[in-house]
Amino acid sequence: MGTTGATPLLVLEDLTAKGYRLAASQCALDGAHVFLALQRLGKLHALSYSAKIRRRNDFISLAQTLANAEYSEAKRAFQSGVLARVGARGTQRLAARAGSGVDAATVEHLRRRLHSDRDSSPLYETMVAARSAEEPLAVIAHGDFCRNNIMFKYDEATGRPVDVVFFDLQTAKYCSAAVDLSFFLFLNTTRAQRAAHWDDFFLAYYDGLTTAMRRLLSNGSNPAVTPTMDMPSLSSLRADFARHALYGYTICSFFLPMMQPGNENQAPNHEDYAFVADMEDQYEGGCRVGEMMVAVGGEAGDDTAADLLAEFVERGLVGL
């Protein structure tokens, strides 16, 4: 790769040969899988913090080469159209059903936060903000961190996961860690798990992050953290998560219904979206794609999105 004019070579590894495989569950993972994945995610993000301390200028230069593929200016009209349909799913359902536990003023606030149209898209700006670098907490995030892009290795005797690897980093971006955390926690855990282990999930992530930073930045055999290491605090990471968590809700509002049993084959694929390339009006094309997305799961899918949005309200993740 270092020779001018050399042909780029991409080498792929078959991890199944080493015993790695996708988790059996298509959506919600059990605690053993979740905690292992979060600890390893913390380790991944620790690489960014450590690199910023050791070789900040080189790291920043490299990180900034990661393109914002999904939310580039060239795709603003299309994505605004998609978000016009996706963003309205949960709010419309909350407003329509009685006894949701979310008052009218809060629903109106959500409508404004999740609004998108041809001329104005606060939701598009929310997505862009999450996928933008805000120092000092920005990391190179996986960008599509969910069960579908995680492989586990299992103890043959117990069946418990003992190791984990991540793949498919084509949407990796230098941005908020919430891009990874919010998507994974609300897609691949249940509401009951989050109620029981919400703080534990963040502690597992933070343990993975700080343990890796101590190892990466220690001198010799001394793993003690010094003040110059600028270890991010758990409270600052959770505050950053709260600011950007709606990123995860937005994706889960259409993707979670797609992953429910019986809906897997209903999800539209890239071939179904091919017509958009020939449309002059990309906003309208985005609206049509968004309609296809939110159609999956029907009214049960609408309820899933509304329930999730109500949980975001309860957890203080909607900017109220």
N, C-alpha and C positions, 0 to 999 in steps of 0.2 A: 504493500500500500504506500510505501514511502517513495517509490520510483515514479518520476513524472511519466504520465501516460499509461501507467500500469492499469490493468483491468481489475476493478473491484471484485473481491471474492467474499461471499457470505457463507459462513460455515454454521450449520444447524446441528444441534445435538438431540438425539432421541432419548429423552429423560425416562421414558417407560422402561428402557433397558436397565436403568438403575433402580427400578422399583417405584417410581413416582407415577401417580395417577390422579385424575380429578376426583373430588369427593363424590360419594354416591348421591348425596342430596342435591337436587337441582337448584335449591334456593336457600332455605335456612340451614345453617350449619350448627352442629352441637358445640358445646362449650370448649371441648378439647381442640377442635379445629379453629374456632374463633380466636382463642387466646394465643395459640401458636402463630396464626397468621398475623395478629396484631403485634406481637413481639418482633416478628421478622420485619414487618413494615416499619416499626420503629428503627430497626437496624438499618434498613434501606435509607430512611430519611437522615439517619445519623451521618451517613457518608457526606451529605451536603453540608451539614453544619461543620463537620470536621474539616472538610476541604476549604470552607470559607475561612477557617482559622489558620490553616497551614499555608494555603496558596490562594488567597482570596481573589486577586485580580485574574489569575488564570482560570479559576473556577467560574467566576461570573462571566467571563468572555465565552467560555464553553457553554454554560447554561443558557445564555441568551441566544444561542444558535437554534434552540429547540423551538420550532414554529408553533404558533397557536392554530393548529390545523382545523379544529372544529369551529372556532369563533374568530376567524380572520375577518378583516374588513370586507373582503371580497364575498364572504358568505353572510354578511349581516342581513340582507333582505331575506334570503332563504331561511336562515335560522330564526329571524323575527317571526316569520310565518309559521314555522313549526311551533315556536313557543307560544304563539297566539292561541293555538289549540291545546297544547300541553298544559300551559299555565292555568287555563280556565277550568280544567277538569275537577280538581279538588275543591276549588272555591265555589263552583256552581253546585256541586253536590252538597257541600256544607250549608249553603244558603237555602237549598231546596228541602232539606230534611229537618224535621223537628227533633228537639232533644239532643242536638249534636254536642251541647256543652260549650259551644263557641258563640259568643254574643254577636249581634249585628255589627257593632262598631269594629270588632276584630275581623269579621268577615270582610268588611269594607277595606280595612287596612291590608288584608291579604290580597284582595282584588287589585289594589294599587301596586303592591310589591310584585305580584306575579302577572302583571298586565303586559301585553305586547300587541302592537299593531303596526301598520305600515309606517307611521310617522314617529312613533314613540314606543320604546320597549325597555322599561325599567328591568324586566326580567333578563333581557339580553345583557344589559349592563351588569346585572348580578352575576351572570355566568362568566362574563369577561373578567370581572373583578376577582372572582375566585381563582381563575386561571392566569392571574397576573402576579408578578413578584412584588411582595410587600416585605421590606426588610424590617427586622432582622430574621423573620421566621420563615421566609420562603425556602422551599426545598425542591429538588427535582422529584416530582411526584410520578408515580406509575401512570396515572391519568385514566385508567380504566380498571380500577382495583376492585375485583369482585371474584366470586367463586369460579367463574368461567375461565379466569386467567391465573388460577392458582393450582399447583399440583402438590400433593402430599405423599410422603413416604410413611409406611405403616409398620409397626411392630408385628411380626408374623404371629406371635403368641397371643397378644392381647387385641390386636386390631386397632390400637390407638395410633393416631398420627404422631410421628416423632421428628419429622423434618418437613420443610416446605420450600418450594421454589416458585418464583413468579415469572410469567412470560407475557408476550404480546404487549410490548411497551411502545407501540407506534404512536400513541397519543401522550407520551411523557412530556411534561412541561415544568418549567421552573415557576412555581406558584405556591399557593397555600396548601399545607398538608391536609386541609379539610376536603380537598378534591378527592383524595383517597379515602379518608376516614368516613366522611358523611355518606358516600356511596356504599361502601362496604357495610357499615353498621346498620343502615336502614334497608339494605337489600338482603343481606345474608344473615341477619339475626331476626328473631321474632320480637314482638312487643313485650311478651312475657320475659324473654331473656334480657331485654334492655331495662325493664323495670327492676329486675333482680340484680343486674350486674353492670349498670351504666358506668358507675365510677370505676369498677374493676376493669372494664374494657380500656378506659383511658390509662389506668395504672399499668396495665400490661403493655400497652403501646409505649408508655413513658419509660418503663423498665427496659424494654428492648432498646430504646433510643439512648438512654443514659449509659447503660452497660456497654453498648457499642462505642459510644463517644469516649468513655474512660479507657477502653482498650486501644482505640485508634490514636488517642492523644497522650497516652501515658508515656513516660520516659523509662525505658527498660522494663523492669518488673514492678515498678511503682504505679499502681492504677489510680492513685489519688487525683481528684479533680482540683485544679488550681483556678484562681479567679480569672486568669487569662484565657481560660477555655470558653468563657461565655456560654455556659450551659443554659439552654432555654428552660424557663420554669414551666411546671405543669399548668399553673394558672394562666400564664400567657398563651400557651398552646390551646387551652380550652376556650379562652376568650376569642382567639383567632378562629377556632372551630365554630363558635356561636355566630360570628360575623358572616361566615361563608357557608354555613350548613345548608342553606336553601339550594345550593348547587346540587347536593345529593338528593334532596326532595324532588327537584325538577326531573331528574333522570328516573328516579324510582317511581314517580307518578305514572309513567307509562311502561317502564321496564318491569316493575314488580308484578303487575297483572299479567304480563307476557310470560313470566316464569311460574305462574301458578299452575298446578296440575290440570291438564286438559287444554291449556292455552298455548302450549309450546309451539304447536304447528300453525297457530294463527298469526304469529308475528310476521310482519312484512320484512322482506329482505331487500338487498340492494337492487335486484332485478325489478322489484315492484316499484322502486323509486326512479327507474331509468328515464321515465317520461319527463322528469324535471329538467334534464339537460337541454331539452329542445324547447323549453318554455321561455319566452322573453320576459315574462313577469315572474321573477324568482320568488317574490313574496307570496304570490298566489300558489306557486309550486310548493313552497314550504307549508302553507296552510293545508294543502291537499295531503301532503305527507303526514302532517300532524294529525289530521283526521283519521288516517289509517292507523296511526299509533294508538290513539286513545279509543279506537273502536274495539281493540282487543280486550276481552274480558267483560264487555258490556256493562250493565249496571253494577255487577259485582266488582268489576274493575274500578268503576267510579267510586264505590264505597271504600275500596282499598286506598285509593288516593286521598279521599276525604278523611279517613281514619288516620292516615299517616300525617296529614296536614294538621289535624287536631292534636296529635302528639307533639308536633313541632311547636305548636302554641303552648302546650303544657310545659315543655322543656325550655321555653324562652328562646327559641331559635328563629324567630320571625321579625326581630327588630322592633318589638314593642317596648 
